[in-house]
């Protein structure tokens, strides 16, 4: 059972003040969260439905192309005996948790363990009542996310290292709930989650999917909820063209019953599709027999949310840089579907354009006939994230260097203007001080000129105006340390202050 120790009284006080936590209205700003991509593509969360055996493990198998070879990848989700498989109800809470993570990354630039939050905070994001029952569900969710295992056979992806792993993983490596003991011995003042290594690496490598949490919260069908992140991946890969999915494979991924009759398939998916159409995730759909007559296939047509032109409410679902990189690869002979597959697994901060330019340079400078498969070479550079040497100057680096040089020139010009202005100020200040110190300044200047003539015979040949100017500069030099003249830094500071 969830514990509510004395140090959670603040949460209970909040619960009493605001027993109901409604969701956002349609007029409020969208809540775009960025969820880790891998977890939401391997079927970790299962739609809740009648007949679901939550105590039984489930396996998802896919086939992908890697370096010209077809590789079968498999993930097995092992449920906790006490908690069962994670369902779309757990996905709701995971997405709410990802909002906390998204906000944290915006603030600090990096996600690190542990991540702290209150149960009340999570319930508020979910837009549900802060009741004792819901507190208990959050407690159970934290345990389920920690205890559920994933056995990956080339399925779990580490975006930083760009490798598919063969190992056993968890999503949450560790959880300390409010009131439980922290590693340093103190009692936790809130819930703390330690994300697994692969989750941290992928989040910090921007291997993420944008999800509109506001629209997601309006869904009621568990199948619709499970499809949202998958639709994001599929339509992004197809460039918003219709997507075909074999019914049997989709049932395996969603862990739902496979019906043999077309009418039953439509009946099973219709409520989910209707919701997705209403929220513009889908425009339309149909179910047809596959060409080999062994299965059915679902044909899904992208809704306005995935439209070609970026709109305010789908800005984060549109990536013009992706289209630009895709165009560069296709122009170099890479098949469009192959290029999409490669680019979908590229972290946002990977300098793909630099790698393509470096590939251009290597191919152009190689002996004729050296590269028999230039398209495959570009794929290799990007897929394995091979970095150009520091000595290679791409057009991006060249532009950055030129911009930096221009900025330095502007800054040097600005500094020269300040130095010139300071010299004028200093000269005026010294002359003012000389007038103050020597009420009869001309007599003092005459005395200095006489000393000059006595010391330097050549001064007899100088024009009188020159002898006076030299005498004035000698007097300025004599009083420079005594005159109340601002330093250069103080002069600049005051000048900027009065000019702002």
C-alpha positions as CSV (number, residue, x, y, z in Angstrom):
1,X,0.0,0.0,0.0
2,X,1.1,3.6,-0.6
3,X,2.4,5.4,2.5
4,X,1.5,8.9,3.5
5,X,4.1,9.8,6.2
6,X,4.1,13.1,8.1
7,X,6.3,14.8,5.6
8,X,3.6,14.5,2.9
9,X,1.2,16.8,4.7
10,X,1.7,19.5,2.1
11,X,0.3,17.2,-0.6
12,X,-2.7,16.3,1.6
13,X,-3.3,20.0,2.3
14,X,-3.3,20.7,-1.4
15,X,-5.7,17.8,-1.9
16,X,-8.1,19.3,0.6
17,X,-8.0,22.7,-1.0
18,X,-8.5,21.5,-4.5
19,X,-10.2,18.1,-4.5
20,X,-10.8,18.2,-8.3
21,X,-8.2,18.8,-10.9
22,X,-9.8,19.4,-14.3
23,X,-7.9,19.2,-17.5
24,X,-7.1,22.1,-19.7
25,X,-9.7,23.7,-21.9
26,X,-9.5,23.6,-25.7
27,X,-8.5,27.2,-25.8
28,X,-5.4,26.8,-23.7
29,X,-1.9,26.5,-25.1
30,X,-0.8,23.1,-26.3
31,X,1.4,21.0,-24.0
32,X,4.1,19.4,-26.2
33,X,6.1,16.8,-24.4
34,X,9.1,15.0,-25.8
35,X,9.0,11.3,-24.9
36,X,11.8,8.8,-25.4
37,X,11.3,7.2,-28.9
38,X,12.5,3.7,-28.3
39,X,10.1,2.7,-25.5
40,X,7.1,3.9,-27.5
41,X,8.0,1.9,-30.6
42,X,8.5,-1.5,-29.0
43,X,5.0,-2.0,-27.6
44,X,5.9,-1.6,-23.9
45,X,2.4,-0.3,-23.0
46,X,-0.5,-2.7,-23.7
47,X,-4.1,-1.5,-24.4
48,X,-6.4,-2.5,-21.6
49,X,-9.2,-4.9,-22.8
50,X,-11.3,-7.8,-21.7
51,X,-9.4,-11.0,-21.6
52,X,-6.0,-9.4,-21.2
53,X,-3.7,-11.7,-19.3
54,X,-1.5,-9.1,-17.6
55,X,0.6,-11.8,-15.9
56,X,1.8,-13.2,-19.2
57,X,4.9,-11.8,-21.0
58,X,4.6,-10.5,-24.5
59,X,7.0,-10.5,-27.4
60,X,7.3,-8.1,-30.3
61,X,9.3,-9.1,-33.4
62,X,10.3,-6.7,-36.2
63,X,12.5,-7.0,-39.3
64,X,14.7,-4.1,-40.3
65,X,17.4,-3.4,-42.8
66,X,20.8,-2.6,-41.5
67,X,23.8,-2.1,-43.8
68,X,22.1,-3.9,-46.6
69,X,21.1,-6.9,-44.4
70,X,17.7,-7.8,-43.1
71,X,17.9,-8.3,-39.3
72,X,15.2,-9.7,-37.1
73,X,14.9,-7.8,-33.8
74,X,12.9,-9.0,-30.8
75,X,11.7,-7.5,-27.5
76,X,10.1,-9.5,-24.7
77,X,8.2,-7.6,-21.9
78,X,8.3,-9.5,-18.6
79,X,5.6,-8.4,-16.2
80,X,6.0,-8.2,-12.5
81,X,4.0,-11.0,-10.8
82,X,2.4,-8.6,-8.4
83,X,1.6,-5.8,-10.9
84,X,1.2,-7.3,-14.4
85,X,2.1,-5.8,-17.8
86,X,2.2,-2.0,-18.1
87,X,-1.0,-0.8,-19.8
88,X,-2.1,2.4,-21.5
89,X,-3.2,3.6,-18.1
90,X,0.5,3.4,-17.2
91,X,1.3,5.2,-20.4
92,X,-0.9,8.1,-19.2
93,X,1.2,8.5,-16.1
94,X,4.5,7.9,-18.0
95,X,3.5,10.8,-20.4
96,X,2.7,13.0,-17.4
97,X,6.1,12.1,-16.0
98,X,7.7,12.9,-19.3
99,X,6.2,16.4,-19.1
100,X,8.2,16.9,-15.9
101,X,11.3,15.6,-17.6
102,X,10.7,17.8,-20.7
103,X,10.4,20.9,-18.5
104,X,13.5,19.9,-16.5
105,X,15.5,19.5,-19.7
106,X,14.3,22.9,-21.0
107,X,15.5,24.5,-17.7
108,X,18.8,22.7,-17.2
109,X,19.7,21.5,-20.7
110,X,20.3,17.9,-19.5
111,X,18.4,15.1,-17.7
112,X,20.2,13.5,-14.8
113,X,19.2,11.2,-11.9
114,X,17.3,11.3,-9.7
115,X,14.2,13.1,-11.0
116,X,12.0,14.4,-8.1
117,X,8.3,15.1,-8.2
118,X,5.2,14.9,-5.9
119,X,2.3,12.7,-6.5
120,X,0.0,15.7,-6.5
121,X,2.1,17.3,-9.2
122,X,1.6,14.2,-11.5
123,X,-2.1,14.0,-10.8
124,X,-2.5,17.7,-11.7
125,X,-0.8,17.1,-15.0
126,X,-3.1,14.1,-15.7
127,X,-6.1,16.3,-14.8
128,X,-7.6,13.8,-12.3
129,X,-8.7,14.0,-8.7
130,X,-6.1,14.0,-6.0
131,X,-7.9,11.2,-4.1
132,X,-6.4,8.4,-2.0
133,X,-7.3,5.9,-4.7
134,X,-5.3,7.9,-7.3
135,X,-2.4,8.3,-4.9
136,X,-2.3,4.5,-4.5
137,X,-2.4,4.1,-8.3
138,X,0.6,6.4,-8.7
139,X,2.5,4.3,-6.1
140,X,1.6,1.1,-8.0
141,X,2.7,2.6,-11.3
142,X,6.1,3.6,-9.9
143,X,6.6,0.0,-8.7
144,X,5.4,-1.5,-12.1
145,X,7.7,0.7,-14.1
146,X,10.6,-0.4,-12.0
147,X,9.9,-4.1,-11.8
148,X,8.8,-4.7,-15.5
149,X,11.7,-6.2,-17.5
150,X,12.6,-5.8,-21.2
151,X,14.8,-8.4,-22.9
152,X,16.2,-6.8,-26.0
153,X,17.6,-8.7,-28.9
154,X,18.8,-5.8,-31.1
155,X,15.6,-3.9,-30.2
156,X,16.6,-1.4,-27.4
157,X,18.5,1.5,-29.1
158,X,21.3,3.6,-27.5
159,X,21.2,6.9,-29.5
160,X,24.4,8.2,-28.1
161,X,26.4,5.2,-29.1
162,X,24.2,4.4,-32.1
163,X,24.0,0.7,-31.3
164,X,21.1,-1.8,-30.7
165,X,21.6,-3.7,-27.5
166,X,21.2,-7.4,-26.5
167,X,20.6,-7.3,-22.8
168,X,17.8,-7.1,-20.1
169,X,16.7,-3.6,-19.1
170,X,14.2,-1.7,-17.0
171,X,12.7,1.7,-17.7
172,X,13.1,2.9,-14.1
173,X,16.3,1.7,-12.5
174,X,15.2,2.7,-9.0
175,X,12.3,4.4,-7.3
176,X,12.2,6.0,-3.8
177,X,8.7,7.1,-2.8
178,X,7.9,9.9,-0.4
179,X,8.7,8.9,3.1
180,X,11.1,6.1,2.1
181,X,14.8,6.2,2.8
182,X,17.1,7.9,0.3
183,X,20.6,6.6,-0.4
184,X,22.0,9.2,2.0
185,X,19.8,8.0,4.8
186,X,17.3,10.9,4.9
187,X,13.6,10.4,4.3
188,X,12.4,11.4,0.8
189,X,10.4,14.6,0.8
190,X,8.9,13.6,-2.6
191,X,9.1,10.7,-5.1
192,X,12.4,10.2,-6.8
193,X,13.0,8.2,-10.0
194,X,16.3,7.0,-11.3
195,X,15.9,6.5,-15.1
196,X,17.8,3.6,-16.7
197,X,21.0,4.3,-18.6
198,X,19.4,3.8,-22.1
199,X,16.5,6.2,-21.2
200,X,18.9,8.9,-20.0
201,X,21.2,8.5,-23.0
202,X,18.3,8.7,-25.5
203,X,16.6,11.7,-23.8
204,X,19.9,13.6,-23.7
205,X,20.7,12.6,-27.3
206,X,17.2,14.0,-28.4
207,X,16.1,10.6,-29.5
208,X,12.5,11.6,-28.8
209,X,9.0,12.0,-30.1
210,X,6.9,15.1,-29.7
211,X,3.4,14.3,-28.3
212,X,0.6,16.8,-27.7
213,X,-0.3,15.9,-24.1
214,X,-3.5,18.1,-24.3
215,X,-4.9,16.1,-27.2
216,X,-3.7,12.8,-25.8
217,X,-5.6,13.4,-22.6
218,X,-8.9,13.7,-24.5
219,X,-8.6,10.1,-25.8
220,X,-10.7,7.4,-24.0
221,X,-9.9,4.3,-26.2
222,X,-6.9,2.4,-25.0
223,X,-6.1,1.3,-28.5
224,X,-6.2,5.0,-29.7
225,X,-3.7,5.9,-26.9
226,X,-1.4,3.1,-27.8
227,X,-1.5,4.2,-31.5
228,X,-0.7,7.9,-30.9
229,X,3.2,7.5,-30.6
230,X,3.2,4.8,-33.4
231,X,1.3,7.1,-35.8
232,X,3.9,9.8,-35.1
233,X,6.7,7.4,-36.1
234,X,4.9,5.9,-39.1
235,X,3.7,9.1,-40.7
236,X,7.1,10.8,-40.1
237,X,8.8,7.9,-41.9
238,X,6.3,7.9,-44.8
239,X,6.4,11.7,-45.1
240,X,2.7,11.8,-44.4
241,X,1.8,9.4,-47.1
242,X,-0.8,6.6,-46.4
243,X,0.6,3.8,-44.2
244,X,-0.1,0.1,-44.5
245,X,0.2,-2.2,-41.5
246,X,-0.4,-5.9,-41.4
247,X,-3.2,-6.7,-39.0
248,X,-1.5,-9.7,-37.4
249,X,1.7,-7.8,-36.7
250,X,-0.2,-4.9,-35.2
251,X,-2.2,-7.2,-33.0
252,X,1.1,-8.7,-31.8
253,X,2.5,-5.2,-31.0
254,X,-0.6,-4.1,-29.2
255,X,-1.1,-7.4,-27.5
256,X,-4.8,-7.6,-28.5
257,X,-6.9,-10.5,-29.8
258,X,-6.6,-11.3,-33.5
259,X,-10.0,-11.7,-35.1
260,X,-10.4,-13.8,-38.3
261,X,-13.3,-11.8,-39.8
262,X,-13.3,-8.4,-41.4
263,X,-16.4,-7.2,-39.7
264,X,-15.0,-8.0,-36.3
265,X,-11.7,-6.3,-37.1
266,X,-13.6,-3.1,-38.0
267,X,-15.8,-3.3,-34.9
268,X,-12.7,-3.7,-32.7
269,X,-10.8,-0.7,-34.2
270,X,-13.7,1.6,-35.0
271,X,-13.9,3.4,-31.6
272,X,-10.2,4.1,-31.5
273,X,-10.2,5.3,-35.1
274,X,-13.2,7.6,-34.5
275,X,-11.4,9.3,-31.7
276,X,-8.2,9.7,-33.7
277,X,-10.1,11.2,-36.6
278,X,-12.0,13.6,-34.3
279,X,-8.6,14.9,-33.0
280,X,-7.1,15.0,-36.5
281,X,-4.5,12.3,-36.0
282,X,-6.2,10.3,-38.8
283,X,-8.2,11.5,-41.8
284,X,-9.5,8.0,-42.8
285,X,-8.8,4.3,-42.7
286,X,-9.7,1.0,-44.3
287,X,-9.1,-2.7,-43.9
288,X,-8.2,-4.9,-46.9
289,X,-7.0,-8.4,-47.6
290,X,-3.2,-8.7,-48.1
291,X,-2.1,-9.7,-51.6
292,X,-1.2,-13.2,-50.5
293,X,-4.6,-13.6,-48.8
294,X,-3.0,-14.8,-45.5
295,X,-3.8,-11.7,-43.5
296,X,-5.6,-8.3,-43.5
297,X,-3.9,-4.9,-43.6
298,X,-4.9,-1.6,-42.1
299,X,-4.5,1.4,-44.4
300,X,-4.1,4.6,-42.4
301,X,-4.4,8.1,-43.9
302,X,-2.7,11.0,-42.0
303,X,-5.0,13.6,-40.5
304,X,-4.4,17.4,-40.5
305,X,-2.1,17.1,-37.5
306,X,0.5,15.6,-39.8
307,X,-0.3,17.9,-42.7
308,X,2.4,19.0,-45.1
309,X,2.4,22.7,-44.1
310,X,3.4,23.6,-40.5
311,X,0.6,25.0,-38.4
312,X,0.8,26.6,-35.0
313,X,-0.8,23.5,-33.4
314,X,1.5,21.0,-35.1
315,X,4.8,23.0,-35.3
316,X,6.7,20.4,-33.4
317,X,5.4,17.6,-35.7
318,X,7.0,19.3,-38.7
319,X,10.8,19.3,-39.3
320,X,12.0,21.2,-42.3
321,X,15.6,20.2,-41.6
322,X,14.5,16.5,-42.0
323,X,13.2,17.3,-45.4
324,X,16.3,19.2,-46.3
325,X,18.6,16.3,-45.2
326,X,16.4,13.8,-47.0
327,X,16.7,15.9,-50.2
328,X,20.5,15.9,-50.0
329,X,20.6,12.1,-49.6
330,X,18.2,11.4,-52.4
331,X,20.1,13.8,-54.7
332,X,23.2,11.6,-54.1
333,X,21.4,8.4,-55.1
334,X,20.1,7.1,-51.8
335,X,16.6,5.5,-52.1
336,X,14.1,7.7,-50.4
337,X,12.7,5.0,-48.2
338,X,16.3,4.0,-47.1
339,X,17.2,7.7,-46.4
340,X,14.1,8.1,-44.3
341,X,14.9,5.0,-42.3
342,X,18.5,6.2,-41.6
343,X,17.5,9.8,-40.8
344,X,14.7,8.7,-38.3
345,X,17.4,7.2,-36.1
346,X,19.7,10.2,-36.2
347,X,19.9,12.4,-33.0
348,X,18.9,16.0,-33.6
349,X,22.3,17.4,-32.9
350,X,24.2,15.1,-35.4
351,X,25.8,17.3,-38.1
352,X,24.4,15.2,-41.1
353,X,25.0,18.1,-43.5
354,X,28.7,18.2,-42.6
355,X,29.0,14.4,-43.1
356,X,27.4,14.6,-46.5
357,X,29.7,17.4,-47.6
358,X,32.7,15.4,-46.3
359,X,31.4,12.5,-48.3
360,X,31.3,14.7,-51.4
361,X,34.9,15.8,-50.8
362,X,36.2,12.2,-50.4
363,X,34.4,10.9,-53.5
364,X,35.5,13.9,-55.6
365,X,39.1,13.6,-54.6
366,X,39.3,9.8,-54.9
367,X,40.7,8.1,-58.1
368,X,38.1,7.5,-60.7
369,X,36.2,4.2,-60.1
370,X,37.3,4.0,-56.5
371,X,33.7,4.3,-55.2
372,X,31.4,1.6,-56.7
373,X,28.5,2.5,-54.4
374,X,28.6,6.2,-53.4
375,X,25.0,6.1,-52.1
376,X,26.0,3.3,-49.7
377,X,29.0,5.3,-48.6
378,X,26.8,8.3,-47.6
379,X,24.5,5.9,-45.6
380,X,27.5,4.5,-43.8
381,X,28.8,7.9,-42.8
382,X,25.5,9.0,-41.4
383,X,24.3,5.7,-39.9
384,X,27.6,5.1,-38.0
385,X,27.9,8.8,-37.3
386,X,31.5,9.0,-38.7
387,X,32.8,12.5,-37.9
388,X,34.8,14.6,-40.5
389,X,38.3,15.4,-39.3
390,X,38.7,18.8,-37.5
391,X,40.7,20.1,-40.5
392,X,37.7,19.6,-42.9
393,X,35.8,22.9,-43.2
394,X,32.2,22.4,-44.2
395,X,30.0,25.2,-45.5
396,X,28.4,25.4,-42.1
397,X,31.8,25.8,-40.3
398,X,32.9,28.3,-43.0
399,X,29.8,30.4,-42.4
400,X,30.4,30.2,-38.7
401,X,34.0,31.3,-39.1
402,X,33.1,34.2,-41.4
403,X,30.3,35.3,-39.0
404,X,32.7,35.1,-36.1
405,X,35.3,37.1,-38.0
406,X,32.7,39.7,-39.0
407,X,31.6,39.9,-35.3
408,X,35.2,40.4,-34.3
409,X,35.6,43.2,-36.8
410,X,32.5,44.9,-35.6
411,X,33.7,44.5,-32.0
412,X,37.1,45.8,-32.8
413,X,35.6,48.8,-34.5
414,X,33.3,49.4,-31.6
415,X,36.3,49.2,-29.2
416,X,38.3,51.6,-31.4
417,X,35.4,54.1,-31.1
418,X,35.3,53.8,-27.4
419,X,39.1,54.3,-27.1
420,X,38.9,57.4,-29.3
421,X,36.1,58.8,-27.3
422,X,38.0,58.1,-24.0
423,X,41.1,59.9,-25.3
424,X,39.0,63.0,-26.1
425,X,37.4,62.9,-22.7
426,X,40.8,62.4,-20.9
427,X,42.3,65.3,-22.8
428,X,39.4,67.7,-21.9
429,X,39.5,66.5,-18.3
430,X,43.3,67.2,-18.0
431,X,42.9,70.7,-19.6
432,X,40.1,71.5,-17.2
433,X,42.3,70.4,-14.2
434,X,45.2,72.5,-15.5
435,X,42.9,75.6,-15.6
436,X,41.8,74.7,-12.0
437,X,45.4,74.2,-10.7
438,X,47.0,77.1,-12.6
439,X,44.6,80.1,-12.6
440,X,47.1,81.8,-14.9
441,X,47.8,78.9,-17.2
442,X,49.5,80.9,-20.0
443,X,52.2,82.1,-17.5
444,X,52.8,78.5,-16.5
445,X,53.0,77.4,-20.2
446,X,55.5,80.3,-20.9
447,X,57.7,79.0,-18.0
448,X,57.7,75.5,-19.5
449,X,58.5,76.8,-22.9
450,X,61.5,78.7,-21.5
451,X,62.7,75.5,-19.9
452,X,62.4,73.8,-23.2
453,X,64.5,76.4,-25.0
454,X,67.2,76.1,-22.3
455,X,67.3,72.3,-22.6
456,X,67.0,71.8,-26.3
457,X,68.8,74.2,-28.7
458,X,66.7,72.8,-31.6
459,X,63.6,74.2,-29.9
460,X,64.7,77.6,-31.1
461,X,63.8,76.4,-34.6
462,X,60.2,75.2,-33.7
463,X,57.2,77.3,-34.5
464,X,55.8,79.1,-31.5
465,X,52.6,77.0,-31.8
466,X,54.6,73.8,-31.6
467,X,56.5,75.0,-28.5
468,X,53.2,75.8,-26.8
469,X,51.6,72.4,-27.7
470,X,54.7,70.5,-26.4
471,X,54.6,72.6,-23.2
472,X,50.9,71.8,-22.8
473,X,51.5,68.1,-23.2
474,X,54.3,68.2,-20.6
475,X,52.0,69.9,-18.1
476,X,49.3,67.2,-18.8
477,X,51.9,64.5,-18.1
478,X,52.9,66.2,-14.9
479,X,49.3,66.2,-13.4
480,X,48.0,63.0,-15.0
481,X,48.2,61.0,-11.7
482,X,46.6,63.9,-9.7
483,X,43.7,64.9,-12.0
484,X,40.3,63.3,-11.2
485,X,40.0,61.4,-14.5
486,X,37.8,58.3,-14.8
487,X,39.4,55.0,-15.8
488,X,38.6,53.6,-19.3
489,X,36.3,50.9,-17.9
490,X,34.4,53.4,-15.6
491,X,34.1,55.9,-18.5
492,X,32.6,53.1,-20.7
493,X,30.2,52.0,-18.0
494,X,28.9,55.5,-17.3
495,X,28.6,56.3,-21.0
496,X,26.5,53.2,-21.6
497,X,24.4,53.9,-18.6
498,X,23.5,57.4,-19.7
499,X,23.0,56.4,-23.3
500,X,20.5,53.6,-22.5
